[in-house]
Amino acid sequence: LSDGRKIDSPRFLRRAEKKLKRLQRELSRKAKGSKNRAKARIKVACQHARVADRRRDFHHKASTQIIRDNQAVYVEDL
């Protein structure tokens, strides 16, 4: 920001990697076309969706905070 502050990037995916790794491994062991594979695929998709939701929420909160703290916001192309 213009006052020198930096907003650190939260590591949502890095924190979720352990669970994603386990779910992906479980998915890869299922037989193609089976009901259990479909359920495992949904679990992996839900975990990815959780990471995406957390990222979206963080960006929304950070941008809202910047807007509330300042009267005007300018974006410059360097």
C-alpha positions as CSV (number, residue, x, y, z in Angstrom):
1,L,0.0,0.0,0.0
2,S,1.1,3.6,-0.3
3,D,2.0,3.8,3.4
4,G,4.4,0.9,3.0
5,R,2.2,-1.8,4.5
6,K,2.3,-5.2,2.8
7,I,-0.6,-7.6,3.1
8,D,0.8,-11.1,3.5
9,S,-0.7,-13.8,1.4
10,P,-2.4,-16.4,3.6
11,R,-1.5,-20.0,2.7
12,F,-4.9,-21.5,2.4
13,L,-3.8,-24.2,-0.1
14,R,-0.6,-25.0,1.8
15,R,-2.7,-25.7,4.9
16,A,-5.1,-27.8,3.0
17,E,-2.5,-29.8,1.1
18,K,-2.3,-32.6,3.7
19,K,-6.0,-33.4,3.5
20,L,-6.1,-32.9,-0.2
21,K,-3.2,-35.3,-0.6
22,R,-5.1,-38.0,1.4
23,L,-8.3,-37.5,-0.5
24,Q,-6.6,-37.6,-3.9
25,R,-4.8,-40.8,-2.9
26,E,-8.1,-42.3,-1.9
27,L,-9.7,-41.3,-5.1
28,S,-6.9,-42.8,-7.2
29,R,-7.4,-46.2,-5.6
30,K,-11.1,-46.4,-6.5
31,A,-12.3,-48.3,-9.6
32,K,-13.3,-46.1,-12.5
33,G,-17.1,-45.8,-12.9
34,S,-17.8,-47.0,-9.3
35,K,-20.2,-45.3,-6.8
36,N,-17.3,-45.0,-4.3
37,R,-15.2,-43.2,-6.8
38,A,-18.0,-40.7,-7.5
39,K,-18.2,-40.1,-3.7
40,A,-14.5,-39.7,-3.4
41,R,-14.4,-37.3,-6.3
42,I,-17.1,-35.1,-4.6
43,K,-15.0,-35.0,-1.4
44,V,-12.0,-33.8,-3.4
45,A,-14.1,-31.2,-5.1
46,C,-15.6,-30.0,-1.8
47,Q,-12.1,-29.6,-0.3
48,H,-11.0,-27.5,-3.3
49,A,-14.1,-25.5,-3.0
50,R,-13.4,-24.8,0.7
51,V,-9.9,-23.4,-0.3
52,A,-11.5,-21.3,-3.0
53,D,-14.1,-19.9,-0.6
54,R,-11.5,-19.0,2.0
55,R,-9.4,-17.2,-0.6
56,R,-12.5,-15.3,-1.9
57,D,-13.5,-14.4,1.6
58,F,-10.0,-13.1,2.4
59,H,-9.8,-11.0,-0.7
60,H,-13.2,-9.5,0.0
61,K,-12.4,-8.7,3.6
62,A,-9.0,-7.2,2.7
63,S,-10.4,-5.0,-0.1
64,T,-13.3,-3.9,2.1
65,Q,-10.9,-2.9,4.9
66,I,-8.8,-0.9,2.4
67,I,-11.8,0.9,1.1
68,R,-13.1,1.7,4.6
69,D,-9.8,3.1,5.8
70,N,-9.3,5.4,2.8
71,Q,-11.4,8.0,1.1
72,A,-10.0,7.3,-2.3
73,V,-8.4,4.3,-3.8
74,Y,-6.1,4.6,-6.9
75,V,-4.5,1.8,-8.9
76,E,-1.4,2.6,-10.9
77,D,0.2,0.6,-13.6
78,L,3.9,0.5,-13.2
